């Protein structure tokens, strides 16, 4: 379950191939932070020199070339920052065994530092999707279509972009903020005419309008009435 974790990290990786058992390595890590199911501006994103060639098939998926990775840091150079970023959080990963397997392989190459699970909890969003939609396609693209999430800007896979998309998918799969509106509005919000869109991070701040003295007095009077009717149980007065 995810409810007990206020801090969640949505994670995705890109790799040189399909299996660490064949010596394949991580070349990109992308993480998006959620606090109490809300996006923060805190993220972790890094490209990594894998010290080996990227398989042509993998390159077709993510478009990351050997030349691009040549001057990037080794995993050992970013490991401590990554561990500290994820420490104590719950990681949300789509098809978690794949990414966890690669990360634990990288950890094993560093020596006696344990495994990913020593530092954080793991939650597989693919397993969640399969339990909610048995017998259906539950890839990230399929879930975007099912939950009307716009991923038209995703031409190639990328760890940070996929983590952002997965965060939107996860929030929709687990109710998002629609649950505050009741079942009828939840259903309506998932109609074909609705699209989840992320707000720009550089948007202007919301205008704050403060109450005047008359409004404050009316508010206090209303709280007094609620407190009297509830026999002193008005929480807003505490």
BELPE-V479232 format. One record per residue. N is the residue number from 1. RES is the residue in one small letter. PHI is phi in radians with two decimals (* if undefined). OMEGA is omega in radians with two decimals (NA if undefined). NEAR is the number of other ideal C-beta (glycine too) atoms within 12 Angstrom. Layout:
# BELPE-V479232
N/RES/PHI/OMEGA/NEAR  N/RES/PHI/OMEGA/NEAR
This chain:
# BELPE-V479232
1/x/*/-3.06/10  2/x/-1.97/-2.95/28  3/x/-1.12/-3.03/12  4/x/-1.39/-3.13/12  5/x/-1.80/3.09/23  6/x/-1.34/3.14/17  7/x/-1.89/3.13/27  8/x/-2.16/3.13/39  9/x/-2.07/3.07/43  10/x/-1.50/-2.96/45  11/x/-2.18/2.98/48  12/x/-2.53/3.09/44  13/x/-2.29/2.91/48  14/x/-2.10/-3.00/41  15/x/-2.37/3.13/38  16/x/-1.38/-3.10/36  17/x/-2.99/-2.96/28  18/x/-1.67/-3.03/20  19/x/-2.54/3.05/17  20/x/-1.18/3.10/28  21/x/-1.12/3.09/13  22/x/-1.71/3.10/16  23/x/1.47/3.14/19  24/x/-1.31/-2.99/27  25/x/-2.28/3.07/39  26/x/-1.41/3.09/47  27/x/-2.10/3.10/42  28/x/-2.68/3.01/41  29/x/-2.20/3.08/43  30/x/-2.26/-3.11/35  31/x/-2.31/3.07/40  32/x/-2.12/-3.10/41  33/x/-1.65/2.99/31  34/x/-2.09/3.02/34  35/x/-2.06/-3.08/18  36/x/0.90/3.07/16  37/x/1.17/3.08/29  38/x/-2.12/3.10/18  39/x/-1.15/2.94/24  40/x/-1.90/3.08/21  41/x/-1.63/-3.10/14  42/x/-1.55/3.13/20  43/x/-2.59/3.08/26  44/x/-2.24/-3.12/30  45/x/-2.52/-3.12/29  46/x/-2.69/2.94/27  47/x/-1.71/-2.99/31  48/x/-2.29/3.01/37  49/x/-1.32/-3.04/27  50/x/-1.47/-3.12/37  51/x/1.06/3.04/23  52/x/-2.87/-3.12/23  53/x/-1.41/3.05/22  54/x/-1.44/3.09/33  55/x/-1.09/3.12/25  56/x/-0.97/3.14/15  57/x/-1.12/3.10/14  58/x/-1.19/-3.13/32  59/x/-1.11/3.10/23  60/x/-1.15/-3.12/15  61/x/-1.37/-3.03/24  62/x/-1.92/3.06/33  63/x/1.28/-3.12/21  64/x/-1.57/-3.02/33  65/x/-1.69/3.08/22  66/x/-1.11/-3.14/22  67/x/-1.13/-3.14/12  68/x/-1.11/-3.05/19  69/x/-1.48/-2.99/31  70/x/-1.02/-3.09/19  71/x/-1.80/-3.12/11  72/x/-1.47/-3.12/25  73/x/-1.17/3.03/23  74/x/-1.37/3.12/23  75/x/-1.02/-3.13/38  76/x/-1.04/-3.11/22  77/x/-1.38/-3.10/17  78/x/-1.94/-3.01/28  79/x/-1.03/-3.09/29  80/x/-1.10/3.11/17  81/x/-1.11/3.13/19  82/x/-1.15/3.14/34  83/x/-1.06/-3.12/29  84/x/-1.19/3.14/16  85/x/-1.17/-3.05/27  86/x/-1.65/-3.03/39  87/x/-1.02/3.07/21  88/x/1.40/-3.11/17  89/x/-1.65/2.95/34  90/x/-1.79/3.12/33  91/x/-1.53/3.05/43  92/x/-1.78/-3.02/44  93/x/-2.35/3.10/42  94/x/-1.54/-2.97/39  95/x/1.11/-3.03/29  96/x/-0.97/-3.12/31  97/x/-0.97/3.14/18  98/x/-1.16/-3.08/26  99/x/-1.19/3.14/39  100/x/-1.13/3.09/30  101/x/-1.05/3.12/28  102/x/-1.18/-3.13/41  103/x/-1.13/3.11/41  104/x/-1.21/3.03/27  105/x/-1.14/3.09/28  106/x/-1.09/3.11/36  107/x/-1.07/-3.11/28  108/x/-1.12/3.14/20  109/x/-1.29/-3.11/21  110/x/-1.56/-3.13/22  111/x/1.88/-2.96/10  112/x/-1.51/3.09/9  113/x/-2.08/3.11/20  114/x/1.45/-3.12/17  115/x/-2.14/3.12/20  116/x/-0.98/-3.09/36  117/x/-1.17/3.07/19  118/x/-1.23/-3.01/17  119/x/-1.99/-3.07/26  120/x/-2.73/3.09/30  121/x/-1.64/-3.10/26  122/x/-2.09/3.05/33  123/x/-2.28/-3.08/34  124/x/-1.63/-3.14/26  125/x/-1.26/3.07/40  126/x/-1.18/3.09/30  127/x/-1.09/3.09/21  128/x/-1.09/-3.13/28  129/x/-1.09/3.14/32  130/x/-1.15/3.11/20  131/x/-1.25/3.14/15  132/x/-1.46/-3.07/21  133/x/-2.32/-3.10/21  134/x/-1.09/3.09/11  135/x/1.36/3.14/9  136/x/-1.96/3.06/14  137/x/-1.22/-3.09/16  138/x/-2.27/2.99/28  139/x/-1.18/-3.14/24  140/x/-1.07/3.11/34  141/x/-1.11/-3.14/22  142/x/-1.13/3.13/19  143/x/-1.21/3.06/34  144/x/-1.05/3.12/32  145/x/-1.16/-3.10/24  146/x/-1.15/-3.09/23  147/x/-1.77/3.06/35  148/x/0.98/3.09/23  149/x/-1.78/-3.06/32  150/x/-1.30/3.04/19  151/x/-2.14/-3.10/30  152/x/-1.14/3.14/13  153/x/-1.47/-3.09/15  154/x/-1.73/3.10/25  155/x/-1.50/3.06/13  156/x/-2.19/3.05/19  157/x/-1.23/3.04/30  158/x/-2.66/-2.99/28  159/x/-1.06/-3.09/36  160/x/-1.22/3.12/27  161/x/-1.09/-3.14/30  162/x/-1.15/3.07/40  163/x/-1.14/3.11/39  164/x/-1.10/3.14/35  165/x/-1.15/3.14/37  166/x/-1.08/3.10/49  167/x/-1.04/3.10/42  168/x/-1.09/3.14/35  169/x/-1.10/-3.13/39  170/x/-1.04/-3.13/41  171/x/-1.11/3.09/33  172/x/-1.25/-3.13/32  173/x/-1.10/-3.08/35  174/x/-1.77/2.99/27  175/x/1.88/-3.13/23  176/x/0.91/3.02/26  177/x/-1.77/-3.11/17  178/x/-1.13/-3.10/25  179/x/-1.09/3.10/18  180/x/-1.24/-3.02/12  181/x/-1.75/-3.12/15  182/x/1.65/-3.03/13  183/x/-1.12/-3.08/13  184/x/-1.08/-3.14/12  185/x/-1.25/3.08/17  186/x/-1.09/3.11/20  187/x/-1.11/-3.11/14  188/x/-1.14/-3.09/15  189/x/-1.22/3.13/26  190/x/-1.68/-3.14/24  191/x/-1.25/-3.08/14  192/x/-1.13/-3.10/12  193/x/-1.54/-3.10/8  194/x/-1.85/3.09/19  195/x/-2.33/3.09/19  196/x/-1.33/3.13/28  197/x/-2.23/3.10/13  198/x/-1.36/3.08/19  199/x/-1.34/3.12/14  200/x/-1.13/-3.11/9  201/x/-1.21/-3.12/14  202/x/-1.73/3.13/7  203/x/-1.17/-3.14/9  204/x/-1.15/-3.13/8  205/x/-1.17/3.10/8  206/x/-1.17/3.11/7  207/x/-1.31/3.13/6  208/x/-1.71/3.12/6  209/x/-1.94/-3.08/7  210/x/-1.52/3.11/8  211/x/-1.29/3.09/12  212/x/-1.57/-3.06/10  213/x/-1.12/3.14/10  214/x/-1.12/-3.14/10  215/x/-1.15/3.11/13  216/x/-1.11/3.12/13  217/x/-1.14/3.12/13  218/x/-1.13/3.12/14  219/x/-1.13/3.13/17  220/x/-1.09/3.12/18  221/x/-1.10/3.13/14  222/x/-1.16/3.12/17  223/x/-1.13/3.11/21  224/x/-1.08/3.13/17  225/x/-1.16/3.11/15  226/x/-1.13/-3.12/18  227/x/-1.12/3.14/18  228/x/-1.18/-3.12/14  229/x/-1.17/-3.11/12  230/x/-1.65/3.12/14  231/x/1.02/3.05/8  232/x/1.45/-3.10/13  233/x/-1.83/-3.14/13  234/x/-1.27/-3.08/17  235/x/-1.22/-3.06/10  236/x/-1.22/3.12/14  237/x/-1.51/-3.07/16  238/x/-1.28/NA/8
